[in-house]
Each structure stands twice: as structure tokens, then as C-alpha cells.
Amino acid sequence: MDIYAANAEPVIIGVRQRVLVPTGIALALPQDCEAQIRPRSGLALNHGLTLLNSPGTIDSDYRGEIKLIVINLGDKEYTLLRGERIAQMIFTRVIKPELIEVESLGNTERGSGGFGHTGI
């Protein structure tokens, strides 16, 4: 679902500046759900705007207004207007596994190889 800016006045976001943008939205999610906030690709491509802490997580026990940390990574300032689509929100189920402490983990072909160790 699209998320819209709910700022009272236009907000000028300078180059490499970050601002906290209100959305006017608060949620009451079921305990087994979360909402994730993601940037919009068009704003990123065309203006260099994206979200910090992305994807952002809205936990089921949070009841405050959702606010977004918007950063301008573009090469010129951007004026954010009220009602502008600035993010997307998805809803997903949360699995809460029981964690068990062990002395060692079983082996796999990949092992502990990370960052680039999954093949060519």
C-alpha cells in the first residue's frame, strides 16, 4: 500500500540531509503480524530520495504515528509536499521460533562462507 507524506507545510530536503516525515498513520496489528516500510523506486531513481532504516519494521505492539526517515542522496534539494507518495507498506506474518543454544551447528556444503561464497 502506498504511504503519503502528512507534513503540514512543504519540507525542503537538502542534499545529504535527512528529515523525519509524518504519515498520519497509526496501526493496531495482530500479534503475529508486522508492517514493513520500503522506499519508492521512482523517488530513488529520479530524485535520489530513499528511506534510512529500510525496510523499517512496525511491530504489533507499536501504537504511535508512523514516521519515516527520508534522506536525499541526490545532487539537488527536493521539496516534499503534503500528500506526496513517499513509501510503500507491506504486511507479513512473523514467525517467533524457540531458540535453543547449542555447542555447534551441523555442516553444510557452504559452511560459514558469506559475501560472494554462494557461487559465480
C-alpha positions as CSV (number, residue, x, y, z in Angstrom):
1,M,0.0,0.0,0.0
2,D,1.2,3.5,-0.7
3,I,2.2,5.8,2.2
4,Y,1.7,9.5,1.8
5,A,3.5,12.4,3.5
6,A,1.4,14.2,6.1
7,N,3.6,17.2,6.7
8,A,1.7,20.4,7.4
9,E,4.0,22.6,5.2
10,P,6.3,21.8,2.3
11,V,9.6,20.3,3.6
12,I,12.8,21.2,1.8
13,I,15.3,18.3,1.9
14,G,18.8,19.5,1.2
15,V,21.5,17.3,-0.4
16,R,22.6,14.6,2.0
17,Q,20.0,15.9,4.6
18,R,17.7,13.6,6.4
19,V,14.3,14.5,7.8
20,L,11.6,12.8,9.8
21,V,8.3,12.8,7.8
22,P,4.9,12.2,9.5
23,T,2.5,9.9,7.7
24,G,-0.7,10.5,9.8
25,I,-1.0,6.7,10.2
26,A,-1.1,4.5,13.3
27,L,-1.8,0.8,13.3
28,A,-3.1,-2.0,15.6
29,L,-1.7,-5.1,14.1
30,P,-2.4,-8.7,15.2
31,Q,0.4,-10.2,17.4
32,D,1.6,-12.5,14.5
33,C,2.0,-9.6,12.0
34,E,4.3,-6.8,11.2
35,A,4.3,-4.0,8.7
36,Q,7.4,-3.2,6.6
37,I,8.1,0.2,5.1
38,R,10.1,0.4,1.9
39,P,11.3,3.2,-0.4
40,R,9.6,4.0,-3.7
41,S,11.8,3.2,-6.7
42,G,10.7,6.3,-8.7
43,L,11.8,8.7,-6.0
44,A,15.1,7.0,-5.6
45,L,15.8,6.9,-9.4
46,N,14.6,10.3,-10.3
47,H,15.5,12.4,-7.2
48,G,17.8,10.3,-5.0
49,L,15.3,10.1,-2.2
50,T,15.3,7.0,-0.1
51,L,14.5,5.8,3.4
52,L,17.0,5.1,6.1
53,N,16.4,2.1,8.3
54,S,14.9,0.3,5.3
55,P,13.0,-1.8,5.4
56,G,11.5,-0.3,8.5
57,T,9.6,-2.6,10.8
58,I,6.4,-1.7,12.6
59,D,5.9,-4.2,15.4
60,S,2.5,-5.3,16.5
61,D,2.8,-3.6,19.9
62,Y,3.6,-0.1,18.5
63,R,0.7,2.3,18.6
64,G,2.3,5.6,17.7
65,E,2.3,7.5,14.4
66,I,4.4,6.0,11.7
67,K,7.2,8.5,10.8
68,L,9.7,7.9,8.0
69,I,13.4,8.9,8.0
70,V,13.8,10.3,4.4
71,I,17.3,11.1,3.1
72,N,18.2,13.0,-0.1
73,L,21.1,11.3,-1.8
74,G,20.5,13.2,-5.0
75,D,22.5,16.2,-6.3
76,K,19.9,18.9,-5.6
77,E,17.4,19.8,-2.9
78,Y,14.0,18.3,-3.0
79,T,10.7,19.9,-1.8
80,L,8.4,17.3,-0.3
81,L,4.7,18.2,-0.5
82,R,1.9,17.1,1.7
83,G,0.0,14.2,0.1
84,E,3.0,13.0,-1.9
85,R,3.6,9.3,-2.1
86,I,6.9,8.6,-0.3
87,A,6.9,4.9,0.6
88,Q,5.2,1.6,0.4
89,M,4.0,-0.6,3.2
90,I,3.5,-4.4,3.2
91,F,2.1,-6.6,5.9
92,T,3.6,-10.0,6.7
93,R,3.3,-12.8,9.3
94,V,6.0,-13.1,11.9
95,I,7.4,-16.4,13.0
96,K,8.6,-16.5,16.6
97,P,10.8,-19.6,16.8
98,E,12.1,-21.1,20.0
99,L,15.8,-20.5,20.1
100,I,18.0,-23.3,21.5
101,E,21.6,-22.8,22.5
102,V,23.9,-25.5,21.2
103,E,27.7,-26.1,21.3
104,S,28.0,-26.4,17.5
105,L,25.9,-26.4,14.3
106,G,25.7,-29.1,11.6
107,N,27.8,-28.8,8.5
108,T,26.6,-27.7,5.1
109,E,28.3,-27.5,1.7
110,R,28.5,-23.8,2.0
111,G,29.6,-23.8,5.6
112,S,30.4,-20.3,7.0
113,G,31.3,-18.8,3.6
114,G,29.4,-15.5,3.2
115,F,29.5,-12.5,0.9
116,G,30.3,-13.9,-2.5
117,H,30.7,-17.5,-1.5
118,T,27.4,-18.8,-3.0
119,G,28.8,-19.3,-6.5
120,I,29.7,-17.3,-9.6
